[in-house]
Amino acid sequence: MRLAASRSDSSDSNAVLTATNEAVSTSGNHFGHGIRQVESLTRSARGGLPPAPSPTSGFDARTPARSYALTLARRVASSRCAVLIVGPTGVGKEVLAEEIHRRGDRAGKRFLAINCAAIAPSLFESTFFGHTRGAFSGATSDKPGLVELANGGTLFLDEVGELSLDAQAKLLRFLAKGTYWPVGGTSEQHVDVRVIAATHRDIGAEDTKSFREDLFYRLSTITIRIPGLDARDVETIARSIATEVAESHGVVISEDDAMALTTRCAAHEWKGGVRELRNAIERLMILWNPGRPREEVFAEVLGQRPSPSSPSPHVPSVNVSKDLDNLLFLGVAEQCADVKELASRTERTVQAIYGRLKKLDLTPQDVGPTPRLEARKANLRRRLAPELPWIQRLLTE
């Protein structure tokens, strides 16, 4: 069967329903382009899809996990608590942050979004807190910072995990007191800003020193997790997007075509999340030629259909070997009475054991069945959980 394309007419009006558009905009590489004021977009679409949980939300919540994230966001919208949104690239973290802003008592005020990865460490203070005339070379006039521009509203810190440790310390002080000093300023300023942060990294569970623990707890009174897209998510969201995009391009999609499209999309890996999925479906609608077979069009946009007999091999995380080694080491350490016994059982020197424990943020006193050692083991187990099927095959094949 081929995908039929034609201009839609009024006879399809009984199939119209409200769908949501993933309003995600990209950030620039400097201060001027780093700020984005996001507006929700609501469009109508055809295709006989079930109604979205909210016709006024730009966050596509047609799957249970995403619906739960949206519900939680709305519950915390009216409070003043700090919110941290965690999820892979392209799943709609910024759109969800805007939903919190729009549903809260700051809806009439400004919503500013900044990509923290785009801020050079040397420019953090002037970007966030502003500067006065003559504060540094090139400062020819007073310039307000982000916190002043967002006063009374919401400041969204995207990719907050990419801030330098020095910038994290300055952000922490501002969050604790609500006050700041502009660069070159002579008086302390106060603002009322709600800060919502987001990251693609699990900064609270990482076994590194790249993010301050005290800042993490300051930002994460409530943590909302948006999972990556699994096959079921892709099928549901792809159907919604396909119907919306078809409407905007004047293309009629039959039920059979919609089913085939969603099935093909579900077999594809979408590393860019909903954003990448939407772009692919829009390319398909734009490039469609009614004179070509449907599968040929799908192959051009989505690639060749994967062979069921030869699934793509799982590629383990680059850290899986290190994490496994650390987990085994801690398993032995838990059974030992002290560092000396641990060194003997692992055939390492006492000095080497001290170094190993330090890298794991542990001390010699943590050797044995201690809470800190168990917490570290639990952290490693969480990191290794996605790799368990691969590890099991490795052990049995």
Secondary structure, DSSP 8 states (H G I E B T S, - for coil): ---------GGGGGGEEEEE--------SSHHHH-B-----EEEEES-----S-TT-SS---SHHHHHHHHHHHHHTTS---EEEE--TTS-HHHHHHHHHHHSTTTTS-EEEEEGGGS-GGGHHHHHH-B-TTSSTT--S-B--HHHHTTTSEEEEETGGGS-HHHHHHHHHHHHHSEE--BT-SS-EE---EEEEEESS-TTT-SSSSS-HHHHHHH-SEEEE-----HHHHHHHHHHHHHHHHHHTT----HHHHHHHHHHHHTS--TTHHHHHHHHHHHHHHH--TTS-HHHHHHHHH-S---TTS-------TTHHHHHHHHHHHHHHHT-SSHHHHHHHHT--HHHHHHHHHHTT--GGGTTT-HHHHHHHHHHHHHHGGGHHHHHHHHH-
